[in-house]
Amino acid sequence: MGGATTRKPRKERKENAERRRRQLLDAARRSILTHGLARTTLATVADEAGLSQGVAVFYFTSKGGLLTETLRDLYEGYESLWMRALEGAGEAPLDRLMALLAADFSAEACGPDVLPLWFAFWGELRFTGHYAEVAAEFDMRRHAALSGIWAALLPQSSQTEAEQLAEWMESLTDGYWQRLHLAPESYDRARALAASKVCLSRLVPDLLRAPTT
């Protein structure tokens, strides 16, 4: 009985800490959308969260620490999204490729409240080492997964060729993300997904015969 009563407050403290941390990360996203990355501060984030600046400092110490963790959280959400897509697609390589592509153009990955965050951080990768380290960590796992799918799709190809195909596909989706970000009034996610499928069918015509849905 005594052990149970001491564990409960500890669990509650942990849950409260996780809730506060989540609250601040969500507020950081809103602050970036409202003020931009450069003008987001611990104060703007605390204000968005409805908390004191002291609470923000307690959990993240500095603006740099908070923004780095916000980027990591963004990548973690994206990684969870495409990994769930792969888990639900089964073992067929083509199904896995199409599932991953569909996930890339979901609202969760590149909706209007997410794309500005990606591009705000990507614009700073060359200048902020912590951002670049976070991006490299997640991009490496994503590239490895995509290269593996291409290698399974084209078993006669070399590892270098599979990695090249993965790079081309990443560049393709990145380009459409940029278009969706810069001209959302003239382009939408469904159109970008369909166009990407057609492009891949041209790249490997014997394997992907112009899928349009």
C-alpha positions as CSV (number, residue, x, y, z in Angstrom):
1,M,0.0,0.0,0.0
2,G,2.8,2.4,0.9
3,G,4.6,1.8,-2.4
4,A,1.4,2.5,-4.4
5,T,0.7,5.8,-2.7
6,T,4.3,7.1,-3.3
7,R,4.2,6.1,-7.0
8,K,0.9,7.9,-7.8
9,P,2.1,11.4,-7.1
10,R,5.3,10.7,-9.1
11,K,3.2,9.5,-12.1
12,E,1.0,12.6,-11.8
13,R,4.0,14.9,-11.8
14,K,5.3,13.2,-14.9
15,E,1.9,13.5,-16.7
16,N,1.7,17.1,-15.7
17,A,5.2,17.8,-17.0
18,E,4.4,16.0,-20.3
19,R,1.2,18.0,-20.6
20,R,3.0,21.3,-20.0
21,R,5.7,20.4,-22.5
22,R,3.1,19.6,-25.1
23,Q,1.2,22.8,-24.3
24,L,4.4,24.8,-24.9
25,L,5.4,23.0,-28.1
26,D,1.9,23.5,-29.6
27,A,2.1,27.2,-28.5
28,A,5.5,27.5,-30.2
29,R,4.0,26.3,-33.5
30,R,1.2,28.9,-33.2
31,S,3.7,31.6,-32.4
32,I,5.8,30.8,-35.4
33,L,2.7,30.9,-37.6
34,T,1.7,34.3,-36.1
35,H,5.0,36.0,-35.6
36,G,7.5,34.1,-37.7
37,L,10.5,32.2,-36.5
38,A,12.8,35.2,-35.8
39,R,10.2,37.0,-33.7
40,T,9.1,34.0,-31.7
41,T,10.4,34.2,-28.2
42,L,9.8,32.5,-24.9
43,A,7.5,35.4,-24.1
44,T,5.4,35.0,-27.2
45,V,5.2,31.2,-26.7
46,A,4.3,31.6,-23.0
47,D,1.6,34.1,-24.0
48,E,0.2,31.7,-26.6
49,A,0.1,28.9,-24.1
50,G,-1.5,31.0,-21.4
51,L,1.5,30.3,-19.1
52,S,4.1,32.4,-17.4
53,Q,7.5,33.0,-19.1
54,G,9.1,31.3,-16.1
55,V,7.3,28.1,-16.9
56,A,8.7,28.2,-20.5
57,V,12.2,28.8,-19.1
58,F,11.8,25.9,-16.7
59,Y,11.0,23.4,-19.4
60,F,13.2,24.7,-22.3
61,T,15.8,27.1,-20.7
62,S,16.2,29.2,-23.8
63,K,14.5,30.3,-27.1
64,G,17.0,28.2,-29.0
65,G,16.2,25.1,-26.9
66,L,12.5,25.6,-27.4
67,L,12.7,26.0,-31.1
68,T,15.0,23.1,-31.6
69,E,12.6,20.9,-29.7
70,T,9.7,22.3,-31.7
71,L,11.5,21.2,-34.9
72,R,12.2,17.8,-33.4
73,D,8.6,17.5,-32.5
74,L,7.6,18.4,-36.1
75,Y,9.9,15.7,-37.5
76,E,8.7,13.2,-34.9
77,G,5.1,13.7,-36.0
78,Y,6.0,13.4,-39.7
79,E,8.1,10.2,-39.1
80,S,5.2,8.7,-37.1
81,L,2.9,9.5,-40.0
82,W,4.9,7.8,-42.7
83,M,5.8,4.9,-40.5
84,R,2.1,4.3,-39.8
85,A,1.4,4.5,-43.5
86,L,4.1,1.8,-44.2
87,E,2.8,-0.4,-41.4
88,G,-0.7,-0.3,-42.9
89,A,0.4,-0.9,-46.4
90,G,1.5,-4.5,-46.0
91,E,4.7,-6.0,-47.5
92,A,4.2,-5.3,-51.3
93,P,6.8,-2.7,-52.3
94,L,4.5,-0.9,-54.7
95,D,1.8,-0.6,-52.0
96,R,4.3,0.7,-49.6
97,L,5.6,3.3,-52.0
98,M,2.1,4.5,-52.8
99,A,1.2,4.6,-49.1
100,L,4.2,6.7,-48.3
101,L,3.5,9.1,-51.2
102,A,-0.1,9.5,-50.0
103,A,1.1,10.2,-46.5
104,D,3.4,12.9,-47.9
105,F,0.4,14.8,-49.2
106,S,-1.9,14.4,-46.3
107,A,-3.0,17.5,-44.3
108,E,-1.0,16.2,-41.4
109,A,2.2,16.3,-43.4
110,C,1.7,19.4,-45.5
111,G,-1.5,21.2,-44.5
112,P,-1.6,25.0,-44.4
113,D,-0.8,25.0,-40.7
114,V,2.2,22.8,-41.1
115,L,4.0,23.9,-44.4
116,P,4.9,27.3,-43.1
117,L,6.6,25.7,-40.1
118,W,8.7,23.4,-42.3
119,F,9.9,26.3,-44.5
120,A,10.6,28.6,-41.6
121,F,13.0,26.0,-40.1
122,W,14.4,24.9,-43.4
123,G,15.4,28.4,-44.2
124,E,17.6,28.4,-41.1
125,L,19.3,25.0,-41.5
126,R,22.5,26.5,-43.0
127,F,22.8,29.0,-40.1
128,T,21.7,27.0,-37.1
129,G,23.6,23.8,-36.4
130,H,21.1,22.4,-33.9
131,Y,18.4,22.6,-36.6
132,A,20.6,20.9,-39.1
133,E,21.5,18.1,-36.7
134,V,17.8,17.4,-36.1
135,A,17.0,17.4,-39.8
136,A,19.9,15.2,-40.7
137,E,18.9,12.6,-38.0
138,F,15.3,12.2,-39.3
139,D,16.2,12.6,-43.0
140,M,18.7,9.8,-42.8
141,R,16.0,7.3,-41.5
142,R,13.5,8.5,-44.1
143,H,16.0,8.1,-47.0
144,A,17.0,4.7,-45.8
145,A,13.3,3.5,-45.7
146,L,12.6,4.9,-49.2
147,S,15.8,3.5,-50.6
148,G,14.8,0.1,-49.2
149,I,11.4,0.3,-50.9
150,W,13.0,1.1,-54.3
151,A,15.5,-1.7,-53.9
152,A,12.6,-4.1,-53.3
153,L,10.7,-2.7,-56.2
154,L,13.7,-3.0,-58.6
155,P,15.8,-6.0,-57.3
156,Q,18.0,-5.8,-60.3
157,S,19.1,-2.3,-59.4
158,S,22.2,-1.5,-57.4
159,Q,22.1,0.2,-54.0
160,T,23.4,3.4,-55.6
161,E,20.5,3.3,-58.1
162,A,18.0,2.7,-55.4
163,E,19.3,5.6,-53.4
164,Q,19.2,7.8,-56.5
165,L,15.5,6.9,-57.1
166,A,14.8,7.7,-53.4
167,E,16.5,11.1,-53.8
168,W,14.5,11.8,-57.0
169,M,11.3,11.0,-55.2
170,E,12.2,13.2,-52.2
171,S,13.1,16.1,-54.6
172,L,9.7,15.6,-56.3
173,T,7.6,15.8,-53.2
174,D,9.8,18.6,-51.8
175,G,9.1,20.6,-55.0
176,Y,5.4,20.1,-54.7
177,W,5.5,21.1,-51.0
178,Q,7.2,24.3,-52.0
179,R,4.5,24.9,-54.7
180,L,1.7,24.3,-52.2
181,H,3.4,26.6,-49.7
182,L,4.0,29.5,-52.2
183,A,0.8,29.3,-54.2
184,P,-1.8,27.5,-52.2
185,E,-4.6,29.3,-54.0
186,S,-3.6,27.8,-57.4
187,Y,-2.6,24.2,-56.3
188,D,-3.9,21.6,-53.9
189,R,-2.7,18.5,-52.2
190,A,-4.8,16.1,-54.3
191,R,-3.5,17.5,-57.5
192,A,0.1,17.3,-56.2
193,L,-0.4,13.7,-55.2
194,A,-1.9,12.7,-58.6
195,A,0.9,14.6,-60.5
196,S,3.6,12.8,-58.4
197,K,2.1,9.4,-59.2
198,V,2.1,10.2,-62.9
199,C,5.7,11.4,-62.7
200,L,6.8,8.2,-61.0
201,S,5.0,6.2,-63.7
202,R,7.1,8.0,-66.3
203,L,10.2,7.3,-64.3
204,V,9.6,3.5,-64.1
205,P,6.9,2.9,-66.8
206,D,7.1,-0.9,-66.7
207,L,6.4,-0.9,-62.9
208,L,4.0,2.0,-62.4
209,R,1.6,2.4,-65.3
210,A,0.5,6.0,-64.9
211,P,-1.5,5.7,-61.7
212,T,-3.9,8.7,-61.3
213,T,-5.8,7.9,-58.1
